[in-house]
Amino acid sequence: MATKKNQVLVPDHIYVPKHEIMTKQEGEEILKKYNCKPTELPLIFANDPAILGLGVKPGDVIKITRTSSTAGESLYYRYVVEV
């Protein structure tokens, strides 16, 4: 993606945690682990700046890996929905 001089893409910014698309099987395992439906996960819009360029589509489950000085590494999950 082309950017203007001094412009940073949101997914590349140092304060944006790592976002990954989970496989269908991985997503199903997470839903089973937490005994929930996909729509009971926190939602994220398909056009969210943090996931641009990942090729997400509604129905995908996103894994977000955040680092913390107190917790080390924390995993969060989001369900992708249309705008």
C-alpha positions in Angstrom: 0.0 0.0 0.0 1.4 3.4 -0.9 1.5 6.0 1.7 2.4 9.7 1.8 5.6 10.9 3.3 5.6 10.5 7.2 2.3 8.6 7.1 2.1 5.3 9.0 -0.4 2.5 8.2 -2.4 1.6 11.3 -1.5 -2.1 11.3 2.2 -1.2 11.1 2.1 1.2 14.0 4.1 0.1 17.1 1.1 0.5 19.4 -1.2 -1.8 17.4 -1.1 -5.3 18.6 -0.6 -8.3 16.3 -3.9 -9.3 14.6 -4.2 -12.7 12.8 -7.0 -14.5 11.1 -7.7 -17.9 12.7 -8.5 -21.0 10.7 -12.1 -22.2 10.9 -10.9 -25.1 13.1 -9.0 -22.8 15.4 -12.0 -20.6 15.7 -14.3 -23.5 16.5 -11.8 -24.7 19.2 -11.9 -21.2 20.8 -15.7 -21.2 20.8 -15.8 -24.6 22.3 -13.2 -23.6 25.0 -15.2 -20.6 26.0 -18.6 -22.3 25.4 -19.9 -19.4 23.3 -21.3 -18.6 19.9 -19.3 -16.5 17.5 -21.6 -13.5 18.0 -21.0 -13.6 21.7 -17.3 -12.7 21.1 -16.5 -9.0 21.0 -17.2 -7.8 17.4 -14.8 -6.1 15.0 -15.9 -4.5 11.8 -14.4 -5.8 8.5 -13.1 -2.3 7.7 -11.4 -1.7 11.0 -8.1 0.0 10.3 -6.2 -2.5 12.5 -7.1 -5.4 10.2 -6.9 -3.7 6.8 -4.7 -5.8 4.5 -5.4 -9.1 6.3 -8.0 -10.1 3.8 -10.7 -10.7 6.5 -14.3 -11.3 5.7 -17.4 -11.4 7.8 -17.5 -14.6 9.8 -13.8 -14.8 10.5 -12.4 -14.9 14.0 -9.4 -12.7 14.7 -6.8 -13.4 17.3 -5.2 -10.4 18.8 -1.9 -10.8 20.7 -1.1 -8.0 23.2 2.1 -7.6 25.2 2.0 -6.2 28.7 4.7 -5.4 31.2 2.5 -7.0 33.9 0.7 -9.9 32.1 3.4 -10.8 29.6 1.3 -11.8 26.6 -2.5 -11.8 26.4 -4.8 -13.2 23.7 -8.1 -11.7 22.7 -10.6 -12.9 20.1 -12.9 -10.9 17.9 -15.6 -11.9 15.5 -15.6 -10.1 12.1 -18.9 -8.5 11.1 -20.0 -6.3 8.1 -20.2 -2.6 8.6 
